[in-house]
């Protein structure tokens, strides 16, 4: 099993959550689990109980002096570590151009961006990655190749399209820079369509985006995790099993679904495709290898 995503919002104390996580870890056979949350700050802070301090929004974090932001990031990492959380689905690396925030529902309208330029985002998000890593928490750079220019939310809308982002865009470059961090962050793919990159498929299902651009041009060889492909409206017209198959075929590593009831269908579809298609089976083997190497680096595989 890859891991567990704690969806929704919780007011549980960090100590209580740590007890629950320890139980899940002890019950899991083989390597330890990734235990993930969305802990960005502002409106997107999943854990709010005793032991978790209120976090400013990413926009507010990005405006802090570097030293103050480093302190916030350190406390963020310490809080998650104390609760047994080892994977944060943050920071957001999407670049929302100044003046367009209100027209960008998934990011800008909720102040989830660290700034309006790639340089500002890289500086702030990099500090967050380091603060998490200092406490053994792996960061996730999201949502590649960027949701900063879309005008709808992939969680609630179908056919979300970015018609301007290119392979040389500053949003894409920001991901490339941060992905080189020695902290080994994950990269989360967007479920929007990018017509300048691949007009035929959502980014999560696009070999042109995941394999050619992220892994090829940017040279990222770590874990690529999908955005939610369970309940997201953007993938609603694709059968659940096919969502997992397409993501792995595109070059992804870990499939994320907030609807756990879909997992058996997804696993069955991947196994069936692997049995029928040796090339796909080899691709899955590569994904498993990437996932296990990441767990070894994170200390989740017993020595």
TIBA-338689 format. One record per atom (N, C-alpha, C): x negated, y, z. Coordinates in steps of 0.05 Angstrom, whole numbers, plus 5000, padded with zeros to 4 digits. Atoms other than C-alpha are relative to their C-alpha. Layout:
XYZ;...
***
This chain:
498349765000;500050005000;498350255000;501649755002;497350694982;500350185024;499649814978;500551125034;502950065005;497449914992;506451465065;500250314997;499649715001;509252155050;502250075019;498049914981;512952495107;501550234988;498449795014;518352875070;501750155019;498249854983;522753415098;498550165021;501149834978;521653835161;500349855026;500050144975;519953575230;499350205023;500749854976;519953895299;498749825021;501350194981;516553285331;497350125009;502649924990;510553415375;497849854986;502350135013;503753275346;499249745014;500850244985;502352765401;501949774994;498150215006;508752385386;499649904971;500550085028;507352385311;497549834999;502450155000;500352135325;500549715009;499350284991;503251535362;501449854978;498650145022;507851375304;498149934977;501950055021;502251445253;498149775007;501850224991;497750985294;501449734997;498550255003;503250465293;500249924971;499850065028;504050515218;497249904990;502650085009;496550455208;499349725009;500650264990;495949845252;501749784987;498350195013;501649505216;499349954970;500650025029;498749615146;497749804996;502250185006;494649045118;497950134982;502049895018;488049205085;499150285007;500949734995;485449915077;502150175015;498249814986;488350475120;501850154980;498149855016;494150885094;499350294997;499849715002;494251575067;502650085013;497649894987;499151955111;500250294993;500049745013;501252575074;502450185008;497949814995;505253205087;499650244982;500249745012;506753875054;499550205023;500649804979;503254355102;498550234988;501249785014;501954985063;500050255018;499649764985;504755545107;502550144990;497649865008;510556025104;502449824999;497650175002;516855685079;499449704996;500750285005;513055045063;498149915022;501550114977;510854785130;501749785012;498450234992;513454085143;500049955030;500350064972;510854015214;500050265016;499749754985;513154555263;500349965030;499650054972;513554215330;497650085017;502249944982;509054295392;497449884989;502650085011;501754255370;499550094972;500349895027;502954575302;500750305001;499549724999;502255325301;501350104974;498949895025;506355745252;497850104982;502149925019;502355855189;501150224982;499249795019;502656485146;500349884973;499750105028;504756395074;497350014986;502550005016;499356265022;499350294992;500649725009;500156984997;498850165023;501149864976;498957245068;497249895006;502650114995;493156765076;497950124981;501949895020;489957015012;499250285005;500649724995;490157725037;498350045025;501649984976;486357565101;497050034994;502950005003;478957725109;499049715001;500950285002;474857105093;499649865027;500550124975;472956975165;502649925014;497450064988;480157015189;501449764986;498850235014;482556545134;498649745007;501550244992;477056055152;501049895027;499050084974;479756055224;502849874997;497450125005;486855925199;499849724988;500450265014;484455355154;498949805020;501150184980;480555055212;502249915019;497850084982;486655065257;502049824986;498250175016;490854765201;498949725000;501250275001;485954185194;500049875027;500050124973;485454085269;502749905008;497350084993;492954065277;500849744986;499450245015;493753545223;498449765011;501650224990;488053125249;501149905027;498950084975;491053125318;502549834999;497550155004;497452835290;499549754983;500650245016;493852285250;500550044970;499649955029;495252625183;497350024986;502650005014;489652505133;500250114972;499749905027;492552795069;502050235000;498249775002;495353495059;500650054971;499349935027;499153624995;499950304997;500749725001;496054314993;497050024997;498749755006;493254804973;501150034972;499049935027;497155094915;497950164985;502049875017;492455304859;501250164977;498749865022;497655594812;499550305002;500549715001;496156304790;502550144989;497649865008;502256754787;499250294994;500849735007;500857394748;501550215016;498849794985;502158034787;502550124986;497649885011;509158314777;502049804990;498250215010;512157644756;501049815022;499550194978;513057334824;503049925002;497250064996;520657384829;501149834977;499150165023;521357054760;498849725000;501450264998;517256444783;501149855024;498750124977;521956034827;498349805016;501450204983;517355464848;497850115017;502449904986;511455884871;500350295008;500149714993;511756644867;502350095017;497649914986;518856724893;499849925030;500250094972;516756364958;497250075011;502749924991;509756684965;498249775005;501750244996;506356014956;497350044986;502649965015;500656314913;498150165018;502149874984;494056544944;499250274988;500749755013;493457124895;500950004972;499049975028;494857374825;497849974979;502250055019;488057214794;498749735008;501450264995;484156564788;497850045021;502249964981;478256864827;501150015028;498849984973;482757034886;501049735010;498950274992;486056354886;497749815006;502350194995;479455974881;498750065027;501349934975;476356364939;501749915024;498350074977;482356264985;500549705002;499450285000;484255564965;497549835008;502450144993;477055344971;499550005030;500349984971;476855585043;501949815013;498150194988;483055175058;499149714996;501150275005;480054555025;497849945021;502250054982;473854635069;501049985029;498950024973;477954755132;501349735006;498850274997;481854115121;497849795002;502150205001;475653715104;498449995026;501550004975;472253935168;501349835022;498650164981;477453535205;500949734988;499450265012;477652925160;502649994985;497549995014;483853145122;499450074970;500449965028;483753085046;502050204989;498349795012;486553675007;501149904973;498950065026;490853644944;500450264985;499849775016;490154164890;502449974982;497550035015;496954284859;500950274988;498850225015;500454324809;498850014971;501549985025;495754194749;501849954976;501949785004;495354514699;500950285009;499249754988;499155054736;503050064996;497249925001;506255274753;500450305002;499949724995;504656004757;501650174980;498749845020;508256204694;502849894992;497450115007;514455764691;502250165013;497749854991;521356054702;502249835011;498150184987;524755454733;498449805017;501350194981;523254934787;500549724991;499850275010;521754224765;501649825020;498550164981;525053964829;503050014994;497149955003;531854244809;500950054971;499449945028;531454374734;498749814981;501150165022;530453954672;498750184979;501249855022;526154184613;498750265009;501649774992;521654654651;497650034982;502049975021;516954944599;498250245005;502049785000;510555354600;499050014971;500849985028;509255604530;497550164996;502349835003;503056014544;497349885010;502550114989;497955614585;498549834980;501750155018;492255354543;497749865016;502250154987;486254904558;497950205012;502049814990;481955534568;501250205019;498749814983;486855884614;498750015027;501349974974;484556164681;501349815021;498850194982;489655714717;498549734999;501450255004;486355104687;497250015011;502749974991;479455364702;499850005031;500050004971;481355474775;500149715011;499950284992;483154744782;497349864996;502550125006;476654544749;497850075020;502049914980;472454964797;500449875027;499450114973;475954724860;499749695000;500250295001;475953994837;497249905003;502850074997;468354004840;499150005029;500749984971;468554094916;499049735010;501050254988;464453584954;501949885020;497950114982;470653494998;501849804987;498550205015;473553044944;503150045001;497149965000;480453354938;501449844979;498350115021;486153024901;500950234981;498649815018;489453364841;502849904995;497350075006;496953364835;500950114974;499049915026;500153404767;502750135001;497449875003;505953844748;501849824983;498150145018;512253564716;501350184979;499149825021;513154154670;498849924973;501150045027;511954134595;498350244992;501849795008;506154544568;499749984969;499950035029;507254664494;497350054987;502749955012;500154914481;498149775006;501750234994;497354274511;501249744990;498650245010;502453734495;503050065000;497149935001;509453934471;501949765002;498350245001;511953214473;500549875027;499750144974;511353024547;499450195023;500749864976;511353294617;497049945007;502950024995;504253404643;499449735014;500650254985;504752804691;500049764982;499850225018;506252354632;498350044975;501549925024;501352664583;497049925001;502950065001;494552334567;498450244991;501449765009;492752994533;499350185024;500349834977;493553354599;498249865021;501350134977;491152834650;497349894991;502550135008;485952424612;498150194985;501749835017;483452914559;499150265014;500749744989;483753574596;498949985028;501050014972;483153414671;497649825003;502250194996;478752804667;497750044980;502049975021;475252954602;498650275001;501249735001;474153704594;499150105027;500849904974;474053864668;498349815016;501850204988;470453224687;500949905027;499150094974;474853044746;500349695000;499850304999;474052304766;501249905026;498850084974;477852304832;502949924997;497250094999;484952154852;501950214988;497949835012;490552444809;502649895011;497450084989;497252424845;502250154986;497749865013;503952584814;501450185020;498049874984;508753094840;502349805003;497950194996;515152764862;501349914974;498750115023;517752304808;502349825008;497750144990;523352034850;502650154996;497549845001;528552584857;499850244981;500349755016;525653134812;501749994975;498249985024;530553364759;498449994974;501649995025;524953464709;499549724988;500550275010;523952704703;502549835001;497550144996;531252514713;500949834977;499150155023;532252264642;498249774993;501850225004;526551764648;500649795021;499550224980;528051084681;497849995021;502049994979;524551044748;497549834995;502350175005;520150454729;498250124978;501549885022;518050804665;498450255010;501449774990;516051424705;497349915011;502550104989;510751024742;498149904978;501650105023;508350684678;498850234985;501049775016;507751334640;497950165015;502049844985;504051684696;497349855001;502550155000;498951124702;498749994973;501050015027;498251074627;498750264992;501149745006;496751814624;497350055013;502549964986;490951734671;500350055030;499549944971;494251824740;499149775017;500950194980;492351454803;502149915020;498050054980;497751504856;502750124993;497349915006;505251544842;501350095026;498649894977;509051984891;503050014995;497149985001;516551884902;501150055027;498849944974;520652184958;502449815004;497850204997;525951644944;498749735001;501450264996;522851014974;501549774988;498550225011;528450584946;499249944972;500950045028;525350664877;497449854998;502650125001;518750354896;500049724988;500050275012;520549624880;500350014969;499649985029;523049824811;497550104986;502549895012;516750224797;497849795000;502050214999;512249654820;500549794980;499350215020;515949144778;499450094972;500549905027;515449584717;497050014993;502949995005;507949684725;498949714997;500950275003;506948934735;500849884973;499050115025;511148764675;498450114976;501649885022;507449254630;497249905000;502850114998;500749004656;499849724988;500050275010;502648294639;500249994970;499550005029;504648484569;497950154984;501849815014;499148994553;497350005014;502650004987;491848844570;498750275003;501249744998;489749554555;501250165024;498749864977;494849824605;499049875026;501050144976;492649294655;497250105008;502649894995;485549554649;500150285011;499649734990;488050264660;500949995029;499150024973;491550044723;497749915018;502350084984;485249694747;498250245006;501649764996;481550344737;501250185022;498649834980;486850714778;499649885028;500450144974;486250194834;497150055010;502849954992;478650274834;499650295010;500249724992;479251034838;501250045027;498649974975;484250984895;498349885023;501650134979;479850494935;497550155006;502549854995;473550904925;500750255017;499349774984;477251504953;500549935029;499550094973;479451105013;497449945014;502750064988;472250875025;498750265008;501249744993;469851595023;501450135024;498549884977;475351795072;499949835025;500250174976;473551235120;502449835006;497550164997;480050845108;499549714994;500650285005;476550205089;497949915020;501950094980;473249825146;497349924989;502750065009;465749755139;499249715005;
***
